[in-house]
């Protein structure tokens, strides 16, 4: 019988639970599992919860790689439950955990002529227009619009992921964002006072979910506090971007 369809025996009792919400193995679930497994004594059983059925295919491979026996899975009306036995006394996959901490996201940007560039990242490519544009229509979104879009997307997906880990169902979610540049004339070289970045960004989240307002407000504040894009925009970061002349 293939590992992916092995059903765990009914008498298996977990020693700890790792609730991944709707995360799959490629979007952070394995990081949660590694952390949770280190809290389980050797020989103990970890129950892993996720609504993503793809975990059933991917988790056994991770178990073989880390030599932690995969015991099978159990479907429930709200999620899928997967069971792994902790083997050995050493920390689980400590090198991979450090690799995640040190991971470097990368992209490549090529000028494609006129007022457009093309961005390449992993298996994706997209066009970006001017840094900032005042036209009603353009061939591609401006760079500052991509910043707003990245922030909104990060917050929307972050809220949905954190809600799923608490068993909260999101039915509808939309974020409206707007921002004002401090002084766009600095970018154009016309003035020197101020700067050419966003001075402020405001927005509103609209959400329909099966939770009361107080719970959703707490969840939203947590989402803001841990959002990679939100933290990038609100914290000082080290930038070292050099130029290399190609003869």
trRosetta pair geometry for C-beta under 8 A, 3 or more apart (Angstrom, degrees):
i j d omega theta_ij theta_ji phi_ij phi_ji
1 5 6.3 -110 175 79 99 99
1 6 6.0 117 118 -83 120 80
2 5 5.3 63 72 19 93 97
2 6 7.5 -137 99 -33 47 82
3 6 5.6 -40 -155 -3 41 119
3 60 3.8 103 130 -128 141 161
3 70 6.0 55 -168 90 119 141
4 56 4.9 85 -164 144 84 89
4 57 4.9 12 -117 -97 133 55
4 60 6.3 -107 -69 0 62 136
5 56 7.5 57 -76 168 44 125
6 70 7.4 114 62 123 137 101
6 71 7.7 -148 121 143 124 32
6 72 3.9 -110 120 -107 92 96
6 73 7.1 105 81 15 65 74
7 72 5.2 56 142 171 11 134
7 73 6.6 -67 -116 68 48 57
7 74 6.4 81 -158 -90 82 66
8 12 5.1 -76 166 35 112 147
8 71 5.0 52 -118 126 102 97
8 72 3.6 177 -64 79 62 106
8 73 6.2 139 -18 9 99 8
8 74 5.2 -67 40 -42 107 101
8 81 7.7 -76 23 106 139 95
8 83 4.7 76 -104 22 149 136
9 12 5.2 113 70 -25 82 98
9 71 7.7 -78 19 173 83 107
9 72 7.5 106 -9 41 55 142
12 45 6.2 -170 -179 -160 99 168
12 71 6.0 135 -128 153 159 147
12 83 5.7 49 138 -164 147 166
13 45 6.9 129 89 56 43 137
14 17 5.9 89 117 -71 148 73
14 45 4.9 -115 -120 106 54 99
14 46 6.3 46 -151 -155 108 15
14 47 3.6 -64 -80 -24 159 107
14 83 6.7 -133 -82 -121 99 98
15 40 5.4 116 85 -136 123 97
15 41 7.0 -92 155 32 163 86
15 44 3.8 -51 23 -168 156 115
15 45 5.4 125 2 51 88 62
15 46 7.0 -48 56 -74 84 49
16 36 6.0 -180 125 -179 128 98
16 39 5.8 126 -112 99 168 107
16 40 5.1 -127 19 -80 128 97
16 44 7.1 53 3 145 96 131
16 46 5.4 -23 71 -116 93 75
16 47 7.2 -166 94 28 43 76
17 36 7.9 -82 108 -157 23 139
17 46 7.6 150 -100 -166 22 65
17 47 4.7 -23 -110 71 72 104
17 48 7.9 166 -161 -81 54 26
17 49 6.7 18 -175 -11 100 112
18 32 5.5 141 -176 139 117 103
18 33 5.7 124 123 -100 168 57
18 35 7.9 135 -120 74 124 85
18 36 3.8 -93 -80 -38 121 172
18 46 6.0 20 -5 177 112 111
18 47 7.1 177 26 89 68 51
18 48 4.9 -14 68 -111 106 69
18 49 7.0 -177 90 21 53 72
19 49 4.6 -13 -119 59 63 119
19 165 5.3 123 117 -158 102 74
19 167 7.9 -53 -172 -46 146 85
20 23 4.3 -101 171 54 102 105
20 28 7.8 163 -152 100 104 84
20 29 4.4 29 -144 -123 148 98
20 32 5.5 164 -97 67 91 152
20 33 7.7 -16 -68 -51 125 86
20 48 6.4 21 -11 -177 117 87
20 49 6.1 -179 25 84 74 58
20 50 4.3 -15 72 -84 118 95
20 52 7.9 -65 108 23 121 107
20 55 7.7 131 68 -86 151 152
20 165 6.8 -70 174 -104 15 94
21 49 8.0 61 -38 109 24 93
21 50 7.0 9 74 -125 30 64
21 51 6.9 -33 159 5 43 103
21 161 5.8 121 97 -170 151 56
21 162 7.5 -114 -65 -117 164 9
21 163 7.5 107 -139 82 135 45
21 164 3.1 100 -169 107 109 97
21 165 3.6 -66 -48 -60 116 62
21 166 7.7 4 -89 5 112 47
22 50 6.9 104 -129 -165 22 77
22 51 4.6 -30 -103 49 74 115
22 52 5.9 101 -169 -42 59 95
22 160 7.4 -39 42 143 135 94
22 161 6.7 -117 54 -118 92 61
22 164 4.2 -60 -6 -180 94 167
23 27 5.2 -145 -151 88 80 99
23 28 5.1 -81 -149 71 137 91
23 29 4.1 163 121 -63 110 90
23 32 7.1 109 77 6 154 136
23 50 6.1 -91 68 -125 63 115
23 52 6.9 -97 100 2 26 134
23 161 6.6 58 -62 -148 92 106
23 164 7.8 159 -20 93 69 132
23 165 7.8 20 -8 -72 108 102
24 27 5.4 66 51 21 73 102
24 29 5.8 -98 140 -4 13 134
24 50 6.7 117 -94 175 49 145
24 52 4.1 -102 -79 124 92 164
24 54 5.0 12 -139 73 135 117
24 55 5.7 -148 -140 -61 72 83
24 58 7.1 84 173 32 96 148
25 29 5.2 -72 -92 62 37 116
25 30 5.3 55 -156 -43 74 103
25 54 7.2 -121 14 117 95 98
25 55 5.8 137 -37 -114 93 71
25 58 4.0 -134 15 117 152 143
25 59 6.4 -163 -75 -68 128 64
25 62 6.7 -159 -144 -34 133 136
26 58 7.5 -109 -33 -140 84 167
28 31 5.2 -48 -163 31 62 117
28 32 6.6 60 144 -19 80 99
29 32 5.6 -56 -156 37 40 111
29 33 6.2 40 148 -22 71 105
29 48 7.5 84 178 -175 112 123
29 50 6.1 0 -120 -87 143 141
29 52 7.8 -125 -48 46 150 132
29 55 6.6 -78 121 -104 168 119
30 33 5.3 -50 -143 36 37 114
30 34 6.3 42 156 -24 67 100
30 62 6.1 -152 -118 -122 117 155
30 96 7.8 -61 140 141 121 136
31 34 5.9 -49 -149 31 30 111
31 35 6.7 29 153 -15 61 105
31 97 7.2 115 -136 -120 76 75
31 100 5.6 144 -101 -159 116 171
32 35 5.9 -58 -154 38 32 111
32 36 6.1 26 154 -16 68 111
33 36 5.7 -60 -144 41 31 108
33 37 6.0 34 158 -26 68 108
33 46 7.2 117 -152 130 81 149
33 48 5.9 -1 -102 -107 106 132
33 62 7.6 74 92 130 153 150
33 84 7.5 52 -164 32 120 152
34 37 5.9 -53 -143 32 26 112
34 38 6.9 27 157 -21 59 104
34 92 5.2 -162 -147 104 71 111
34 93 5.2 -89 -122 68 119 116
34 96 6.8 -147 -96 87 154 110
34 97 5.4 -170 136 -76 148 106
35 38 6.2 -62 -162 29 30 110
35 39 7.4 20 147 -13 61 105
35 97 7.7 119 -65 -119 72 128
36 39 5.8 -63 -163 34 41 110
36 40 7.0 37 145 -23 70 105
36 46 5.7 117 126 -146 112 134
36 48 7.7 150 75 -93 152 86
37 40 5.5 -56 -153 29 43 113
37 46 5.7 -73 -94 -39 70 157
37 68 7.0 -53 -144 -112 141 165
37 84 7.3 -44 -100 100 114 127
37 86 5.7 155 -164 -100 89 107
37 92 4.3 24 99 -10 128 163
38 91 5.6 12 -115 -142 115 79
38 92 5.5 -130 -63 21 80 100
40 44 4.1 -148 180 86 97 127
40 45 7.3 -139 -159 58 140 14
40 46 5.2 -102 -48 -62 157 98
40 86 4.5 171 105 -29 116 147
41 44 4.6 96 58 -22 71 124
41 86 6.9 152 93 78 30 141
42 86 5.5 -122 -118 118 36 102
42 87 6.5 45 -151 -158 88 22
42 88 5.9 -140 -118 81 119 20
42 89 5.1 -52 -46 -80 139 64
43 85 6.9 -20 -157 -176 29 103
43 86 6.6 -34 22 75 22 84
43 87 7.5 71 -67 -102 45 48
44 85 7.2 169 92 -151 29 64
44 86 5.1 11 58 30 76 118
45 71 6.9 -8 -135 -5 115 155
45 83 5.7 -4 -174 -167 112 100
45 84 7.1 152 -155 78 63 37
45 85 5.3 -36 -97 -97 73 67
45 86 7.4 -146 -79 1 23 80
46 83 7.2 159 80 -150 49 51
46 84 5.1 -16 58 63 99 90
46 85 7.8 175 16 -91 74 19
46 86 6.6 82 -19 -45 104 96
47 81 5.6 -15 -169 -169 103 106
47 82 7.4 140 -161 72 51 43
47 83 5.8 -20 -102 -97 63 76
48 55 7.3 -145 122 168 122 144
48 59 7.1 171 75 -123 152 148
48 81 7.1 143 72 -160 47 52
48 82 4.4 -27 64 65 103 96
48 83 7.4 -168 18 -73 81 27
48 84 6.6 32 -13 2 119 108
49 79 4.9 54 -173 120 96 148
49 80 7.3 154 -150 77 54 45
49 81 5.5 -20 -96 -102 75 73
49 82 7.8 -176 -75 21 27 74
50 55 4.8 96 68 -18 143 155
50 79 6.2 158 84 -172 17 113
50 80 6.0 -26 72 60 68 91
50 82 7.3 -5 22 3 101 114
51 78 7.5 -73 -95 152 98 58
51 79 4.8 -83 -78 -119 63 82
51 80 6.9 123 -126 9 22 83
51 164 6.7 -94 5 -168 129 123
52 55 5.3 100 92 -20 93 98
52 80 7.5 -92 68 33 37 122
53 56 5.6 -27 -179 9 62 118
53 80 6.1 117 -100 -31 58 153
54 57 5.7 -53 -166 35 54 109
54 58 6.0 31 146 -8 81 115
55 58 5.8 -70 -136 50 35 98
55 59 5.1 37 172 -32 77 113
55 80 6.6 170 60 86 117 129
55 82 6.1 -118 132 -31 119 148
56 59 6.8 -31 -113 24 15 108
56 73 5.4 -60 -113 -16 97 166
56 80 6.5 -74 -55 162 105 154
56 82 7.1 -163 -93 -88 60 119
57 60 7.6 -74 179 25 24 102
58 61 6.0 -61 -166 32 46 111
58 62 6.8 40 147 -16 76 105
59 62 5.6 -57 -153 37 42 111
59 63 6.3 43 152 -23 72 105
59 70 6.5 134 124 -121 95 127
59 82 5.4 41 86 178 174 158
59 84 7.3 -122 170 -64 117 121
60 63 5.4 -54 -148 35 36 115
60 64 6.5 37 155 -20 68 100
60 70 4.6 -74 -114 -5 72 174
61 64 5.8 -50 -150 33 33 110
61 65 6.5 32 151 -19 64 107
62 65 5.6 -57 -148 37 33 112
62 66 6.1 8 161 2 69 112
63 66 6.3 -68 -139 51 26 93
63 67 7.9 175 166 -8 55 2
63 68 5.1 -99 -145 77 76 78
63 69 6.6 33 175 -179 122 9
63 70 3.9 145 64 -50 171 98
63 84 5.7 -148 -104 -127 117 113
64 67 7.4 24 -174 -75 29 42
64 70 7.6 -38 -42 -10 70 116
66 92 6.2 35 -171 -159 136 91
66 93 5.4 -54 -111 -53 122 110
67 87 5.7 -96 130 75 85 133
67 88 7.0 57 102 -15 117 129
68 84 5.2 43 133 174 116 110
68 85 6.3 -172 -179 79 78 54
68 86 6.0 -25 -135 -117 115 35
68 87 5.2 -170 -109 17 57 94
68 92 7.2 8 -50 -124 140 118
69 84 7.0 158 85 -159 48 61
69 85 4.5 0 61 47 99 111
69 87 6.4 92 -6 -40 85 123
70 82 7.7 -37 -153 -180 94 102
70 83 7.6 114 -169 86 53 60
70 84 5.8 -31 -107 -106 55 79
71 83 4.0 -51 65 102 118 107
71 84 6.5 -165 7 -89 91 24
71 85 5.9 93 -46 -26 114 95
72 82 7.6 -149 116 -144 30 61
72 83 6.0 4 59 46 60 106
73 80 5.8 2 -178 174 123 103
73 81 6.4 152 -162 84 68 49
73 82 4.7 -27 -103 -99 91 69
73 83 7.1 -179 -89 9 39 78
74 80 7.4 157 78 -165 41 60
74 81 4.6 -19 62 65 92 103
74 82 8.0 -174 21 -74 65 31
74 83 7.5 43 -4 -21 101 110
75 80 5.4 -32 -106 -111 63 78
75 81 7.7 -177 -87 21 14 76
76 79 5.8 11 59 56 105 58
76 80 7.2 178 22 -94 75 27
76 81 6.2 50 -13 -14 113 108
78 167 7.1 10 172 -136 143 97
86 92 7.4 -89 -134 -68 97 123
90 94 7.8 -93 156 -13 96 116
91 94 4.4 56 103 -58 124 113
93 96 4.2 -23 169 33 107 117
93 97 6.2 119 113 -25 82 88
94 97 5.5 -53 -151 33 37 115
94 98 6.5 34 153 -16 67 103
95 98 5.9 -56 -153 38 33 108
95 99 6.3 39 147 -25 65 105
96 99 5.2 -48 -147 32 37 119
96 100 6.7 42 152 -22 65 97
97 100 5.8 -50 -156 29 33 111
97 101 6.8 33 147 -17 63 103
98 101 5.4 -51 -152 35 40 114
98 102 6.1 21 155 -6 71 111
99 102 6.0 -66 -142 48 29 100
99 103 6.5 59 151 -63 63 84
100 103 5.6 -19 -150 -21 34 118
106 121 7.3 174 100 -129 53 80
107 119 5.6 -1 172 -172 130 98
107 120 6.4 155 -167 78 75 48
107 121 4.1 -33 -109 -83 97 100
108 119 7.4 148 79 -158 45 51
108 120 4.6 -15 62 59 95 104
108 121 7.6 176 22 -69 63 56
109 117 5.2 20 -179 163 99 133
109 118 7.2 164 -153 81 56 41
109 119 5.2 -19 -101 -102 81 70
109 120 7.5 -169 -77 19 34 72
109 128 7.7 -31 -139 33 115 132
110 117 6.4 160 81 -163 36 82
110 118 5.3 -16 61 58 89 90
110 120 7.3 30 0 -8 103 110
111 116 7.8 122 -161 92 56 50
111 117 5.3 -52 -101 -104 45 85
112 116 5.0 -43 63 102 107 98
112 117 6.0 144 4 -130 88 26
112 118 4.9 72 -45 -17 129 102
112 127 7.3 -65 31 -123 150 97
113 116 6.8 3 70 54 57 93
115 129 6.0 28 129 -166 96 75
115 130 5.0 -18 177 -67 118 88
116 127 5.5 -16 -167 -167 117 107
116 128 6.9 147 -156 76 64 45
116 129 5.8 -37 -100 -108 74 51
116 139 6.4 -56 -75 89 131 124
116 140 5.5 100 -123 18 107 139
117 127 7.3 152 81 -154 42 58
117 128 5.1 -15 62 60 91 97
118 125 5.9 12 175 -176 105 104
118 126 7.3 173 -153 88 66 25
118 127 5.6 -36 -100 -97 71 63
118 128 7.6 169 -94 17 22 77
119 125 6.6 169 85 -150 53 54
119 126 5.5 -13 55 59 100 74
119 127 7.7 176 14 -93 80 14
119 128 5.9 56 -23 -15 112 116
120 124 7.4 160 -154 89 43 54
120 125 5.0 -11 -101 -101 68 91
121 124 5.1 -16 69 65 83 99
121 125 7.6 159 24 -82 63 44
127 139 7.3 -63 135 127 145 92
127 140 4.0 -112 122 -108 106 142
128 140 5.7 170 -154 139 9 132
128 141 6.8 -48 -132 78 60 74
128 142 7.4 53 -176 -167 80 21
128 143 5.6 56 177 -82 125 72
128 146 6.1 -36 -119 -33 111 147
129 133 5.8 -21 122 -28 130 141
129 138 4.9 24 -110 153 168 136
129 139 6.3 143 -92 66 113 74
129 140 3.9 168 -47 79 88 86
129 141 6.0 -170 15 89 106 21
129 142 5.0 -60 77 -86 102 51
129 143 7.5 -132 72 -28 58 63
130 133 4.5 115 55 -63 120 97
130 138 7.4 -110 14 -144 96 148
130 142 5.2 -30 74 -120 70 96
130 143 7.2 -96 118 -1 37 90
131 142 6.3 27 126 -174 18 100
131 143 4.6 -31 -132 32 50 126
131 144 6.6 61 164 -26 62 92
131 187 6.3 -145 94 -167 144 147
132 142 5.3 78 -116 174 27 148
132 143 7.1 -64 -52 50 55 87
132 144 5.0 25 -92 3 86 132
132 181 6.4 -1 -114 -55 159 152
132 184 5.8 -116 91 -131 154 119
132 187 6.8 106 24 68 121 164
133 138 5.3 54 121 -69 165 148
133 142 4.5 -166 9 -70 94 125
135 138 5.2 118 75 -63 124 90
138 141 7.1 127 80 -91 123 22
138 142 7.0 63 60 -48 168 81
141 145 4.3 -118 -180 88 107 132
141 146 5.8 130 111 -54 122 80
141 149 7.2 25 156 -16 163 143
142 145 4.7 98 57 5 77 104
142 146 7.3 -136 99 -5 44 84
143 146 5.6 -53 -156 32 36 113
143 147 6.8 42 146 -23 65 98
144 147 5.3 -42 -154 27 42 117
144 148 6.8 41 149 -15 66 99
144 179 7.3 -132 170 77 112 125
144 181 7.0 -54 -124 -72 161 110
144 198 7.2 143 -150 -61 112 98
145 148 5.6 -49 -150 37 39 110
145 149 6.1 39 150 -18 67 107
146 149 5.4 -54 -142 42 34 113
146 150 6.0 38 156 -23 67 104
147 150 5.8 -52 -145 34 27 110
147 151 6.5 27 155 -17 62 106
147 198 7.4 -152 114 -31 145 131
147 233 7.9 112 -179 -91 109 122
148 151 5.8 -56 -150 37 30 111
148 152 6.2 26 156 -15 66 109
148 177 4.8 177 -168 107 103 129
148 178 7.6 23 -135 -102 143 21
148 179 6.0 -154 -86 4 115 119
148 201 7.0 -177 -109 -137 89 125
149 152 5.8 -56 -143 40 30 108
149 153 6.0 28 159 -17 66 110
150 153 5.9 -56 -142 40 27 109
150 154 6.1 31 157 -22 63 109
150 229 5.4 178 132 -117 91 141
151 154 5.8 -57 -148 35 27 112
151 155 6.4 20 157 -13 63 109
151 177 6.5 132 87 -128 115 167
151 201 7.1 10 102 159 169 160
151 227 7.9 67 -153 151 67 139
151 229 4.6 -168 -106 139 58 135
151 230 6.7 99 -147 -71 93 63
151 233 6.7 8 -99 -23 124 148
152 155 5.9 -60 -148 40 30 106
152 156 6.1 27 158 -19 67 110
152 175 4.4 -177 -150 90 98 128
152 177 5.0 -131 -68 -10 115 135
152 203 7.1 -160 -95 -147 98 161
153 156 5.8 -55 -140 38 30 109
153 157 6.1 18 165 -7 66 110
153 229 8.0 93 65 -14 75 158
154 157 6.5 -62 -143 44 22 100
154 158 5.9 26 157 -23 61 116
154 227 5.1 104 136 -166 113 106
154 228 6.1 -120 -152 56 137 82
154 229 3.8 157 26 10 163 126
154 230 7.0 -160 107 -20 129 80
155 158 5.6 -56 -139 38 26 115
155 159 6.3 28 161 -20 63 104
155 175 6.0 92 85 -84 120 165
155 205 7.2 -117 139 -88 125 122
155 223 6.0 91 -153 146 71 119
155 224 7.1 18 -124 -87 109 63
155 227 5.6 -12 -86 -109 69 150
155 229 7.3 -90 -37 63 78 120
155 230 6.7 82 -76 -49 100 115
156 159 6.1 -55 -152 33 26 108
156 160 6.5 20 153 -14 61 109
156 173 5.6 138 -151 134 95 122
156 174 7.7 3 -112 -121 127 20
156 175 5.4 -129 -65 -6 103 122
156 205 7.9 174 -91 -128 72 103
157 160 5.6 -57 -147 39 35 112
157 161 6.1 35 155 -21 69 107
158 161 5.8 -56 -145 36 29 109
158 162 6.2 20 161 -11 66 109
158 223 4.5 131 118 -152 112 98
158 226 7.0 174 -163 86 132 92
158 227 5.2 -99 -32 -98 170 88
159 162 6.1 -60 -144 42 27 104
159 163 6.0 29 157 -21 65 111
159 170 7.3 104 123 -88 97 148
159 173 6.7 174 87 -145 128 144
159 205 7.4 124 -51 -154 165 146
159 207 7.2 -105 145 -96 147 145
159 219 6.5 89 -147 139 82 105
159 220 6.4 6 -112 -103 119 64
159 223 4.5 -10 -78 -96 72 160
160 163 5.8 -55 -144 37 27 113
160 164 6.4 29 156 -23 62 106
160 170 5.2 -90 -118 25 82 155
160 173 6.4 -126 -68 9 104 167
161 164 5.9 -55 -150 32 28 111
161 165 6.8 26 153 -18 62 105
162 165 5.8 -54 -153 33 35 112
162 166 6.9 19 153 -6 64 108
162 219 5.8 163 112 -162 119 95
162 222 6.1 175 -175 103 159 121
162 223 5.8 -144 21 -79 146 89
162 226 8.0 125 -74 57 136 133
163 166 6.0 -70 -155 45 34 101
163 168 4.0 -86 -171 77 90 110
163 169 7.6 -179 145 -52 116 5
163 170 5.4 89 91 -42 156 106
163 209 6.6 -94 -154 -142 147 148
163 211 7.6 -138 -144 -2 107 143
163 219 5.9 57 -81 -171 81 150
164 167 7.6 48 -172 -73 33 19
164 168 7.1 -95 -68 59 26 66
164 170 7.7 -64 -56 3 81 102
166 219 7.1 -120 25 -100 152 122
168 209 5.7 31 165 172 105 126
168 210 6.3 -172 -157 67 66 79
168 211 4.7 -18 -133 -38 120 132
168 215 7.2 177 -95 138 141 127
168 216 7.8 162 -174 -87 154 77
168 219 7.1 -75 40 -82 162 162
169 209 6.3 169 89 -154 51 77
169 210 4.7 34 51 16 96 118
170 173 5.4 0 175 -41 127 121
170 207 6.6 -63 -141 -160 100 104
170 208 7.6 107 -167 79 59 54
170 209 4.9 -35 -107 -98 55 105
171 208 4.5 -55 67 103 108 101
171 209 6.2 -177 10 -90 81 42
171 210 7.4 95 -29 -32 106 81
172 206 7.4 -33 123 123 102 92
172 207 6.8 170 91 -150 65 39
172 208 4.2 36 42 34 97 109
173 205 7.4 -21 -160 -170 83 93
173 206 7.2 156 -152 88 36 62
173 207 5.0 12 -108 -111 77 83
173 208 7.7 -131 -59 31 55 63
173 209 8.0 37 -70 -56 97 103
174 205 7.6 157 85 -157 44 50
174 206 4.7 -7 61 59 91 106
174 207 7.9 -172 28 -71 55 53
175 203 5.8 29 177 165 92 131
175 204 7.2 177 -150 87 56 41
175 205 5.1 -20 -102 -103 84 69
175 206 7.4 -171 -79 21 35 71
176 203 5.5 178 92 -153 54 82
176 204 5.2 4 52 51 101 85
176 206 7.5 45 -7 -9 98 107
177 201 6.3 0 -170 -178 103 104
177 202 7.4 164 -150 89 56 38
177 203 3.8 -24 -99 -90 64 130
178 201 7.2 171 89 -153 36 62
178 202 5.9 -16 64 63 84 81
178 203 6.7 154 16 -80 61 73
179 198 4.6 -31 172 -136 133 121
179 199 7.8 155 -180 48 86 60
179 200 6.6 -167 -143 98 75 44
179 201 4.0 -25 -93 -101 108 77
179 202 7.3 157 -86 17 55 59
180 198 7.0 105 71 -151 39 70
180 199 5.3 -34 92 47 90 106
180 200 6.0 14 43 52 95 79
181 184 4.7 72 100 -63 145 86
181 196 6.4 -12 -173 -170 117 50
181 197 6.9 -165 -142 127 76 14
181 198 6.1 -68 -100 -96 50 43
181 199 6.7 83 162 -8 16 89
182 186 7.7 2 89 11 98 134
182 194 4.6 -169 140 177 109 115
182 195 4.9 41 66 63 145 70
182 196 6.9 -113 55 -85 94 10
182 197 6.1 27 5 66 113 57
182 198 7.2 89 -27 145 81 12
182 199 4.1 124 -81 -65 73 100
183 186 4.8 80 99 -15 102 105
183 191 6.1 -87 163 85 130 128
183 193 6.5 148 -76 94 176 69
183 194 3.4 105 -2 87 133 139
183 195 6.5 112 37 52 95 23
183 196 6.5 -72 78 -85 65 52
184 187 5.6 -45 -168 31 55 113
184 188 6.6 45 140 -12 75 107
184 196 6.3 76 -122 -138 36 83
185 188 5.3 -57 -146 46 44 110
185 190 4.2 -74 -171 66 99 110
185 191 4.1 50 113 19 120 108
186 189 7.8 43 177 -69 30 25
186 190 7.8 -89 -66 51 21 68
186 191 5.8 -62 -71 82 60 81
186 192 6.6 86 -118 -127 88 23
186 193 7.5 -127 -76 66 107 36
186 194 5.9 -134 -41 86 132 84
186 195 6.0 -95 65 -149 169 22
186 196 4.3 -136 80 -56 108 92
187 196 3.9 109 -50 -134 94 146
191 194 7.4 27 117 38 119 100
198 201 5.6 11 171 -49 144 96
198 233 7.8 -11 60 -157 134 118
201 233 7.5 -20 18 164 143 152
205 220 6.4 -174 56 -130 158 130
207 216 6.4 -178 88 -162 136 137
209 216 6.1 143 56 -94 131 123
211 215 4.3 -101 169 86 118 133
211 216 5.3 143 95 -52 113 88
211 219 7.6 63 99 -7 158 142
212 215 5.3 93 59 12 71 103
212 216 7.1 -144 100 -2 34 94
213 216 5.7 -63 -146 43 32 108
213 217 6.0 35 157 -25 69 106
214 217 5.7 -51 -145 33 29 112
214 218 6.6 29 156 -16 62 104
215 218 5.9 -57 -154 36 31 109
215 219 6.3 29 150 -18 65 109
216 219 5.4 -54 -145 39 34 114
216 220 6.1 38 154 -23 67 105
217 220 5.6 -52 -146 35 31 112
217 221 6.5 31 155 -18 63 103
218 221 5.9 -54 -149 36 31 110
218 222 6.5 32 152 -18 64 106
219 222 5.7 -55 -151 37 32 112
219 223 6.4 36 150 -23 65 105
220 223 5.5 -50 -148 33 33 115
220 224 6.5 35 153 -18 64 102
221 224 5.7 -50 -149 35 33 112
221 225 6.3 33 153 -22 64 108
222 225 5.6 -58 -148 36 32 113
222 226 6.4 -1 165 4 68 111
223 226 6.7 -76 -143 48 24 88
223 227 6.0 44 160 -52 65 103
224 227 6.0 -38 -139 2 26 118
224 230 5.5 -164 -161 -168 59 169
225 230 7.8 -53 -60 98 7 139
226 231 7.5 -24 -165 -36 20 127
227 230 3.6 70 77 12 118 111
227 231 6.2 170 83 -10 61 84
228 231 6.0 -62 -145 42 25 106
228 232 6.2 31 155 -25 63 108
229 232 5.5 -51 -145 33 32 115
229 233 6.4 23 159 -13 65 107
230 233 6.1 -64 -152 40 28 105
230 234 6.1 0 160 1 66 118
231 234 6.1 -69 -133 49 29 96
231 235 5.4 1 176 2 71 122
232 235 6.9 -65 -122 46 16 91
232 237 6.5 -7 -147 -37 70 143
